């Protein structure tokens, strides 16, 4: 994540070739949008790297908080962009397909901001512990912190898998930590603290309170958007629903049970059903020969009750 001199656009060409291999039609929308956003800021950066990179001195001391939003989407050179986006592409396709585009977009937005916050907190802590200015002056850019957070999520949702690092199988449970150390040893100039911040953010989501807080906020937002209240009819586990006014729903429910008959038609049908019931052993149960509710009425009493019912309805 630390600044490197920008190389020619070889990394950009490799990235386009990678996308061609995967196929744009196989890339979910949020993943594709994030790839496009990072590529856009590489081709048309918001500012020079020294004005968007993240450091304690520039953000905490100088109050340049906009760097928190810009630093993840800027890269030092084309190869930096390629390695980050190639790694992001593999993990993001699996996670977006698993979690859904809307929730995955929320994760990316929160991780992009929170990784920078944790990075600043770690560098600030190192500054106080070492009593040196070097940690507070270290300036970082790039999406690799977010990618390490996604590594933790990917390993969490695929616990039985293994990751091969330098040809050695590593359990997904420890893969992020091993990769953190290997990258720091084999690739000088990368930000160990930035990658560590990403792992901690991923752990805040998988084992900490971050996921619950996000779900609670999402629930509050969804409840506010449902005003004024309307009637919903569930359509199974897919979560799809149809909306309509209560009167419309009541009419549909009523017509389903009355078959569209008017009140007079319903009354006539009820009388016919009652006559059929009384004609069958005078209301006796067909199985036992006894009245279904322990009541036996004569034909005269039944006719009298029907007349009273008709008078009340008319």
C-alpha positions in Angstrom: 0.0 0.0 0.0 3.0 2.4 0.3 3.9 4.7 -2.5 5.8 3.3 -5.5 6.8 4.9 -8.7 4.2 4.4 -11.4 5.2 1.8 -14.0 3.9 1.7 -17.6 0.4 0.4 -18.1 1.4 -3.3 -18.2 -0.7 -4.0 -15.2 -3.8 -2.4 -16.8 -3.4 -4.7 -19.8 -3.0 -7.7 -17.6 -6.2 -6.7 -15.7 -8.2 -6.4 -19.0 -6.9 -9.8 -20.1 -8.0 -11.2 -16.7 -11.4 -9.8 -17.1 -11.6 -11.3 -20.6 -10.7 -14.7 -19.3 -13.3 -14.6 -16.6 -15.9 -13.0 -18.9 -17.8 -9.9 -18.0 -21.1 -11.8 -18.0 -19.8 -13.9 -15.1 -18.9 -11.0 -12.9 -21.7 -9.8 -10.5 -22.7 -6.1 -10.7 -21.2 -4.8 -7.5 -17.9 -6.6 -8.2 -17.8 -5.1 -11.7 -18.6 -1.6 -10.4 -15.8 -1.8 -7.8 -13.3 -2.9 -10.5 -14.5 0.0 -12.7 -14.2 2.5 -9.8 -10.6 1.5 -9.0 -9.7 1.6 -12.7 -11.3 5.0 -13.1 -9.3 6.5 -10.3 -6.1 5.0 -11.6 -6.7 6.6 -15.0 -8.2 9.8 -13.7 -6.9 10.2 -10.1 -8.7 12.7 -7.8 -5.3 14.1 -6.8 -1.6 13.2 -6.6 -0.8 10.2 -4.4 0.8 12.4 -1.7 -2.5 14.2 -1.4 -4.7 11.2 -1.1 -2.6 8.7 0.8 -3.5 7.9 4.4 -1.3 8.9 7.3 -1.9 9.9 10.9 -0.1 13.2 10.4 -2.3 14.2 7.4 -5.6 12.9 8.7 -5.5 13.2 12.4 -3.1 16.1 12.9 -4.0 18.1 9.8 -7.7 17.2 9.6 -7.7 16.0 6.0 -10.5 13.5 6.6 -11.3 13.2 2.9 -8.2 11.0 2.5 -10.2 8.2 4.3 -12.5 8.0 1.4 -10.0 8.5 -1.4 -7.0 6.4 -0.4 -8.5 2.9 -0.9 -9.3 3.6 -4.6 -5.9 5.0 -5.6 -2.9 2.8 -6.5 0.8 3.5 -6.8 1.2 2.0 -10.3 -0.5 -0.3 -12.8 1.0 -3.5 -11.3 -0.3 -2.5 -7.9 -3.7 -2.1 -9.4 -3.5 -5.4 -11.2 -2.5 -7.5 -8.2 -5.1 -5.9 -6.0 -7.9 -6.2 -8.5 -7.0 -9.8 -9.6 -7.1 -10.9 -5.9 -10.3 -8.9 -5.3 -12.0 -10.4 -8.4 -11.6 -14.0 -7.2 -12.9 -13.4 -3.7 -15.6 -10.9 -4.6 -17.4 -13.2 -7.1 -17.8 -15.9 -4.5 -18.9 -13.5 -1.7 -21.3 -11.5 -3.8 -22.9 -14.7 -5.1 -23.2 -15.9 -1.6 -24.3 -12.8 0.3 -26.2 -10.9 -2.5 -25.3 -7.7 -4.3 -27.0 -5.3 -1.9 -25.5 -6.6 1.3 -22.1 -7.1 -0.4 -22.2 -3.4 -1.5 -22.8 -2.4 2.1 -19.9 -4.6 3.2 -17.5 -3.0 0.7 -18.6 0.5 1.7 -18.1 -0.1 5.4 -14.9 -2.0 4.9 -13.4 0.7 2.7 -13.9 3.3 5.4 -13.3 1.2 8.5 -10.1 -0.3 7.2 -8.7 3.2 7.0 -9.9 4.1 10.5 -8.3 1.0 12.0 -5.1 1.7 10.1 -4.9 5.2 11.6 -5.6 3.8 15.1 -2.8 1.2 14.8 -0.3 3.7 13.4 -1.3 6.2 16.2 -0.8 3.5 18.8 2.6 2.6 17.4 3.6 6.3 17.5 2.8 6.5 21.2 4.4 3.2 22.0 7.7 3.9 20.2 7.7 7.6 20.9 8.8 8.1 17.2 7.2 10.0 14.4 7.9 7.4 11.7 4.5 5.5 12.1 2.5 8.7 12.1 4.2 9.8 8.8 3.8 6.5 7.0 1.4 7.2 4.1 -0.6 4.3 2.4 -2.8 3.9 -0.6 -4.5 1.0 -2.2 -7.4 -1.5 -1.9 -5.3 -4.3 -0.3 -6.6 -3.6 3.2 -10.1 -4.2 2.1 -9.0 -7.3 0.2 -7.5 -8.7 3.4 -10.8 -8.1 5.2 -12.6 -10.0 2.3 -10.0 -12.8 2.7 -11.2 -13.2 6.3 -14.9 -13.3 5.2 -14.1 -15.8 2.4 -12.2 -18.1 4.8 -15.1 -17.8 7.3 -17.7 -18.9 4.9 -15.5 -21.7 3.5 -14.0 -23.1 6.7 -13.1 -26.6 5.4 -11.1 -25.4 2.4 -7.4 -24.9 2.1 -5.3 -22.1 0.5 -2.0 -22.9 -1.2 0.7 -20.4 -0.4 4.1 -21.0 -2.1 2.9 -24.5 -2.9 2.0 -25.4 0.7 -1.6 -26.1 1.8 -2.7 -23.8 4.5 -6.0 -24.1 6.4 -8.3 -21.2 5.6 -8.5 -20.5 9.3 -4.9 -19.3 9.3 -4.4 -18.4 5.6 -4.9 -14.6 6.2 -2.3 -14.5 8.9 0.3 -16.6 7.0 -0.3 -14.5 3.9 0.2 -11.3 5.9 3.6 -12.4 7.0 4.6 -13.8 3.6 3.7 -10.6 1.7 5.6 -8.5 4.3 8.7 -10.7 3.8 8.6 -11.2 0.1 7.3 -7.8 -1.1 9.2 -4.9 0.5 7.3 -1.6 0.5 3.9 -3.1 1.3 2.1 -1.8 4.3 2.1 -4.5 7.0 -0.1 -2.3 9.2 -2.6 -1.7 6.4 -3.0 -5.4 5.7 -3.3 -6.1 9.5 -6.0 -3.4 9.7 -7.9 -5.3 7.0 -7.7 -8.6 8.9 -8.9 -6.9 12.1 -11.9 -5.4 10.2 -12.8 -8.8 8.8 -12.6 -10.3 12.3 -14.9 -7.5 13.6 -17.4 -8.7 11.1 -17.1 -12.5 11.5 -16.5 -12.7 15.2 -17.2 -9.2 16.5 -20.2 -6.8 16.7 -19.8 -5.3 13.2 -22.2 -7.6 11.4 -24.9 -7.2 14.1 -24.6 -3.4 14.0 -24.9 -3.4 10.2 -27.9 -5.7 10.3 -29.5 -3.5 13.0 -28.9 -0.3 11.0 -30.3 -2.0 7.8 -33.4 -3.1 9.8 -34.0 0.5 11.0 -33.6 1.9 7.5 -36.0 -0.7 6.0 -38.6 0.0 8.7 -38.4 3.7 8.0 -38.9 3.3 4.2 -42.1 1.3 4.8 -44.1 4.4 5.9 -47.0 4.7 5.5 -47.6 1.1 6.2 -49.1 -1.1 3.5 -50.2 -4.7 3.3 -47.7 -7.2 2.1 -48.3 -10.7 0.9 -45.3 -13.0 1.2 -44.2 -15.1 -1.7 -42.1 -17.7 0.1 -38.4 -17.7 1.1 -37.4 -15.4 -1.8 -38.5 -12.4 0.1 -40.5 -11.1 -2.9 -43.8 -9.4 -2.1 -46.7 -7.6 -3.7 -48.2 -4.4 -2.3 -51.8 -3.3 -2.2 -54.2 -1.4 -0.1 -56.0 -3.2 2.7 -59.4 -2.8 1.1 -58.2 -4.3 -2.1 -56.6 -7.2 -0.3 -59.9 -7.8 1.7 -61.9 -7.8 -1.5 -59.6 -10.3 -3.1 -59.7 -12.5 0.0 -63.5 -12.3 0.1 -64.0 -13.1 -3.6 -61.7 -16.1 -3.2 -64.1 -17.6 -0.7 -67.5 -16.4 -2.2 -66.6 -17.0 -5.8 -67.8 -13.5 -6.7 -71.4 -14.2 -5.6 -73.6 -11.4 -4.4 -75.2 -11.4 -0.9 -78.5 -12.7 -2.4 -76.7 -15.5 -4.2 -74.8 -16.4 -1.0 -78.1 -16.5 0.9 -79.7 -18.8 -1.6 -76.7 -21.1 -1.6 -76.8 -21.3 2.2 -80.5 -22.2 2.2 -79.8 -25.0 -0.4 -76.9 -26.4 1.6 -79.1 -26.3 4.8 -81.9 -28.1 3.0 -79.5 -30.8 1.8 -78.1 -31.2 5.3 -81.5 -31.6 6.9 -82.7 -34.0 4.2 -79.9 -36.4 5.2 -81.3 -38.1 8.3 -82.4 -34.7 9.7 -79.0 -33.4 10.6 -77.5 -36.6 11.8 -73.8 -37.3 11.3 -73.3 -39.7 8.3 -70.8 -41.7 10.4 -72.5 -42.0 13.7 -76.2 -41.5 13.1 -76.3 -38.8 15.8 -76.6 -35.0 15.5 -73.2 -33.4 14.8 -73.4 -31.0 17.7 -75.8 -32.8 20.0 -78.9 -30.9 18.8 -81.9 -32.4 17.1 -84.5 -30.1 15.6 -87.8 -31.0 14.0 -88.7 -29.9 10.4 -91.1 -27.3 11.8 -88.4 -25.8 14.0 -85.9 -25.6 11.2 -88.4 -23.9 8.9 -89.2 -21.3 11.6 -85.5 -20.6 12.2 -84.9 -20.1 8.4 -87.8 -17.6 8.2 -86.4 -15.7 11.1 -82.9 -15.6 9.5 -84.4 -14.3 6.2 -86.3 -11.6 8.0 -83.1 -10.5 9.8 -81.1 -10.4 6.5 -83.9 -8.5 4.6 
